[in-house]
């Protein structure tokens, strides 16, 4: 059964709350949405000039590219996106479904080569890779380790993995993810009790908020987001990359929620 991550789980990020304030001066949290579509109601919050991405990047400092899950993009397209945003803006890019849902992580070497040849067009603005698994994909140590080895042979940057089968929330899976420096996504709604905390590699905290109770539609109220901001700030320790992505995009709630979360937390 799915359950909402907030507000009844004060230890959800498994870190101590900061004694005062939110962030230390050198801390940064990447906050954004799954895609940079701007609902008309939110237009007054963004500059009038520029592409949707340029306008979006004037107020938020990260975005998650989900379209890469469905279709490839040319390296030149990624490069154009990277050139259009500020220097400290970062992209997370979702791995294609051919890797995660069709091949189910097995025998993916050539597919990884093709995907990375495209996504690395972002250059230094490629902030994280996102591996979202199908709910039916159970943890198999041999398959998982083979995939992670192939991925790490090709890419040494941050990687977040979002499992949706309960077997991925046990100790062996966390140990393997940690060994390959892959963070386990903290997703809301949670699909397993252990999913109320991030797992795997402690150097990456990646939070994905899909909307609750109605996934992809429901907005989060401000009390929930205030609690979230405190937990994100506490997680932003030296050497830890912290991401917060809102995926409740179906009716535009993600943009409003991201802007509110960004306020006072992660300046662009």
N, C-alpha and C positions, 0 to 999 in steps of 0.2 A: 504494500500500500504506500502511495506517495504521501509525504507529509511536508508541511511548510518548514523551511529552515528557520525563519524568523517569526515572531520575536522571542520564542520560548527557549532559545538555546544560547545563552550568554557566552558559552565557551566555544562557539562554533568555529572560530579560527584558531583555537588551541594556543592562544598567546595571552600574555598579561596585558591588561589595559594600561595605556600610558598614564603617567602620574599627572601630567598637566599638558594642555594643548593637544594638538593632533600630530603634526609631523615635525621631525627635526628638519633643519634647513636643507640638508642634503638628501632628504628622502623624496621619492617620487612614486606616485601610484598612477598606473595607466587606467583611465576611466573612459568608457565609450559604449557603443552599441554594436549590435550585429548588423552591419551595414550603415551607410551614411544617408539614407533617405530622411528627409526633413518634412514632417507633417505640417500642413499649412498653418495650423494653430500655433506652431512653434516658430514660425518665420520671424516674428519680431525679436526673438532672442539671438538672432544671427545676423551677420552683415548682409546687406542686400546684394552686393556685387560678388561675382565669382561663380564657379561651378558649385554644385551641391557639396562636393567633397571639400572644396576650399572654404566654403561657408561653415560647414560642420567643424573643420579643423581649427577654425578661429576660436571655438569655445570648448572643444573637447580635445584630449591629447592622445586618443587611441581609437582604433576601430577594428572590428573583427570582420574579415572578408569571408563570407559564407558561400558566395557564388562559386568559389573554387571547388566546392564540394560537388557541384553539379556539372561544371564544364571548365575546360582549361582556358587560361588567359595567356596572351602573348607576353613574353618578357618585356616588350616595349610598352605594353599596357601597364604592367606593374611599375615600370620606370617612370611613366608619365604620372601615375598616381603619386609616387614618391616625390617627384619634383614639384608637385603642386601644394605640398603641405609644409608646415614649419619644421625646423631642424630637429626639434625634440619630439615630434609626433611619431607614433609607432603603429605598425599594422600587425595584427595576428592573422594568420592565414589557415583556413581549415583544409585538412587533407581531403583529396577526392574520395568519393564513395566507391570508386573502383578499387581503392586500396582497403578501405575499412569495411565496406558492406558487401562487395562482390568477391574480392580475394580473401576477405576476412583476415587480413594481416599476413597471409601466407604467400610466398613467392612474389614479393612486391619490388624486387630490386629495380627493374626497368621502369616500373611505374613511379617509383620514388625519384629516379633519375630525371624523368620527364617533368614531374611536378616541381622539383627543386630547381631545375633549369629555368622554369617559368618564375616561380615565386622569388627567387634570389634577384630578380630584376628590381626588387625594392631596395637592394643595397643595405646600408646600415639602418634603414627604417623598417626592416623586417624584424619585428620585436619578438614574435613567438609563433610556433606552429601549434595548431590545435588538432588533436586526434580524437574524434568523437566516434565511439563504437556503437554498433546496433545493440538493442536490448537483448537480443538472442545470443550474443557472442560471449560465451563463458570464458573464464581464464584458463588457459592451457599454457603451462610454464614454457614448454618447448617452442610453441608457436610465438608466444609473446616475446621470449628472449631472442628468437631468430629475427623477428621484426625490428625490435629495438636495436639489435646489433647492426642490422642493415641500415637503419636510419642514422645511427650515430657514426657509422663509417662515412656518411655523406654530409652530415649536418651536426655542428657542435653548439648551436644556439639553443635558447630556451624552448622546451617542448612541454605542452600540457596534454594530458589524456583524460577524456571524460568517458568512463565506463558506465554502462547502464544495466549490468548483470551483477547480482549480489556477490558472485564468486570473486569479483575484482576488489572487494572491500576487506578481504581477509589478509592476514599477515604476509603470506608468501608473495602475493601480488604487490603489496606495498614495498616489500624488501627488494623485489626485482626492479620496480620503478625507481627506487632510490639508487640502486646500483648503477642505473643508466641515466641518472640525473633527469628524471621525468617527473613532473608534478602531477598528482591526481587532482582533477578539477573538483571544486566544491560547487555543486549545482543545486539550485532551488527550482522546483520541489525536489527533495531528496528521495532517492529510491532505496536507500538502505540506511539503517541507523548510523553506521560508521561513516556515511557520507556527510554527516553534519560537520565534519572537520576535513580539511584538506589532507592529502596523504602523499605518499611517495617522497620525492625529493623536497627537502625542506627549503631549498633556495628559491622555490617558485610557489607562489600562492595565486591561483587562478580561480576567480569566482564567476560563475555564469548564472544569471538570474532570468529564468524563462517566464516568470509570471506565475502568481499563485493567488487564488485557487484555480483560475482558468489559464492554463499554459498559453503563452504567446500573446495573451490579451490583457490580463489583469495588471493594473498598476500597483506599485508598492506605496503604502502611505508613508508620511514623513517620519512617524515614530520608528517605523522599521528601518528607514534609510538612515536616520540618526544613529541607531544602534549599529547598522552596517558600517557607517563611517568610522565609528570608534574602533570597531574590530579591524577594519582595513588599516587604520593608522597604527594600531598596535602590531600588526603583522609586518609593517614596513621597517624592518630591522636592517642594519647594514648587511649587505650581501644577499638580500632577499628581494626578488622581483615580485611586485604585487599588481595583479590585473583585476579589474572589475568590469564585466561586460553584461549589458542588459539586452536580453533577447526577446523581451515582451514587445515586439515591434508591430504586431498585427493591426493595432489601432493607434499607434504612435506613442504609447506610454513610455517606451524605452528612452526617448530623447528627454522628456521631462524628468524622468527618474535619474538619468545620467547627469543632467545639468545640476540637479539638486545635490546629488552625491559629490559632484566635482566641487561644489561651493565650499571654500575654506579648506579643501583637502588636498587637491592636486592641481596647482596652477598650470595653465598651458605655457 
